Amino acid sequence: MSRFWYPVGKFITNLFRRPLAAASTLLSLSLLLLLFDLVWVSALTGHAWQRHLISDVEMEIFLSDSLSDSSVTIIRNAVVNFDGVRGIDFISKETARMKLLDLMGADLLEGFDDNPLPRSVIITFWDNYLSSKRLQEFADQIARLKGVTDVYYPRKWLEDIEATQLLVTRVVIFLGIVIFIAVTLNIIHAIRLSVRVRESEIKQLRLLGAGRIFLCAPYVFEGIFYTLISSAIGWVTLYYSSGRVSFKHFDLILPVWTDMVYFCLITAIIGLVAGYIGARRSL
């Protein structure tokens, strides 16, 4: 039992023996992990905003004037059974003319003997189907239907949105790696300083036969303590701040509590490893 409580007691002693150093380490780690939290929330918010932007994407199928009404019905029934289709809306020639009138504010077709506007079908999709790759595959299938003259959807705009999201994801991953490397180095440096304070005591314990793992244990606990407390400070600060700010066009998206628990566990593992490395390198 004493082999467990001795490292715990030494870990607590180390914190109170160097309160300013411990507070400095906690502050720097809290700022680093808060920065990671902000990057994470920004990525989640940006992804939600991107999904909101593309949720209104529609595809319009233009039909040949030579198609009979029965053939149009067949095409509509075929389209509605395709995977990913949420709904369809048939636009007749007269409806297309009224839409043009509402858009332009004047009847541009006045004086024409026949309405030259084509009939079309507007298709909406489920959210999980709204990607440039899947919509292009869908458009290729639709274009093969007899009587379809053209298929339109904002392909270039959608590809640009996805490219931006991919870039943001890569930046978030890069920043996350950099921040966690900084956290690890910060803990290693703090632990090495803590070991130097007890250098003479550690030499005596080694002469008495204490093993490296036993001697490293207090500093492993110290590393875990630093990361867990810093993670908690970061999330409390973020949640407190998010409840007092608001944006007009979007809402902040925060991670669910299970993700935060996993995040704290990951930081604890980093603290464990960094604490062991820092202590072992100094022993």
C-alpha positions, 0 to 999 in steps of 0.5 A, spaced: 500 500 500 505 504 501 508 503 494 502 507 491 501 512 497 508 514 497 508 516 489 501 520 490 504 523 496 510 526 493 506 528 487 502 532 492 508 535 495 511 537 488 505 541 487 505 545 493 513 545 494 513 549 487 506 553 487 508 558 482 511 553 477 505 549 477 500 555 476 504 557 470 504 550 467 497 550 468 496 557 465 500 555 459 497 548 458 490 551 459 491 556 454 494 551 449 488 547 450 483 552 450 486 554 443 485 547 441 477 547 443 476 554 439 479 551 433 475 544 434 468 549 435 470 553 429 471 547 425 464 544 427 461 551 426 464 551 419 461 544 417 454 546 420 454 552 416 457 549 410 451 543 410 446 549 411 448 552 405 448 546 401 441 544 404 437 548 399 441 545 393 436 543 387 437 540 380 433 542 375 431 537 369 429 540 362 424 536 358 424 536 350 418 539 347 416 533 343 415 529 349 407 527 351 404 528 357 404 521 359 412 520 357 413 526 362 409 522 367 413 516 366 420 520 367 417 523 373 415 517 376 422 514 374 426 520 378 422 520 384 424 512 385 432 514 385 436 513 391 437 520 395 431 524 392 427 527 397 421 530 392 420 533 385 416 539 383 414 539 376 414 546 372 410 547 366 411 552 361 406 556 364 409 556 371 416 557 368 413 563 364 410 566 371 416 565 375 420 569 369 415 574 370 416 574 378 423 574 377 424 580 371 418 584 373 415 584 366 412 579 361 418 578 356 414 573 352 409 578 350 408 578 343 410 570 342 405 566 339 408 560 343 411 559 349 418 557 348 420 556 355 421 548 356 418 544 361 422 541 367 422 537 373 426 540 380 429 535 384 431 536 392 435 531 395 436 528 402 442 532 406 446 525 406 446 525 398 448 532 397 455 532 395 458 534 388 460 526 387 454 523 388 450 529 384 454 528 378 453 521 378 445 522 379 446 527 373 449 522 369 443 517 370 438 522 369 441 525 362 441 518 359 433 518 360 429 519 353 426 526 353 431 529 358 435 535 354 439 538 359 441 537 367 443 543 371 445 544 378 450 548 381 456 544 380 462 548 380 459 552 387 458 545 390 465 543 389 468 550 391 464 549 398 467 542 399 474 544 397 474 549 402 471 544 407 477 540 406 482 545 406 479 547 413 479 540 415 487 539 414 488 546 417 484 544 423 488 537 423 495 541 422 493 546 428 491 540 433 498 536 432 502 542 433 498 544 439 498 537 442 506 537 441 506 544 444 502 541 450 507 535 450 513 539 450 511 543 455 509 538 460 516 534 459 519 541 461 515 542 467 517 535 469 524 535 468 524 542 472 520 538 478 525 532 478 531 537 479 528 540 485 528 533 488 535 530 485 538 529 491 532 525 494 532 521 488 539 519 488 538 517 495 532 512 493 536 509 487 541 507 492 536 504 496 534 500 490 528 504 488 526 502 480 525 507 475 518 506 474 517 507 482 521 514 481 517 516 475 510 515 478 509 521 482 511 525 475 506 521 471 501 523 476 503 530 475 503 530 468 496 527 468 493 532 473 496 538 469 492 535 463 486 534 466 485 540 470 487 544 464 482 541 459 477 542 464 479 549 465 478 550 457 472 547 457 469 551 462 471 557 459 469 556 453 462 554 455 461 560 459 463 564 454 459 561 448 453 562 453 454 570 453 455 571 445 451 570 439 451 571 432 446 573 427 447 568 421 449 562 425 450 558 432 456 556 435 456 548 435 459 545 441 462 538 441 457 533 445 459 531 452 462 524 450 467 527 445 469 532 451 470 526 455 474 522 450 478 529 449 480 529 456 482 522 456 486 523 450 490 529 454 490 525 460 494 519 456 498 525 453 500 527 460 502 520 462 506 519 457 509 526 457 510 525 465 514 519 464 518 521 458 520 528 462 522 524 469 525 518 465 530 523 461 532 526 468 533 520 472 
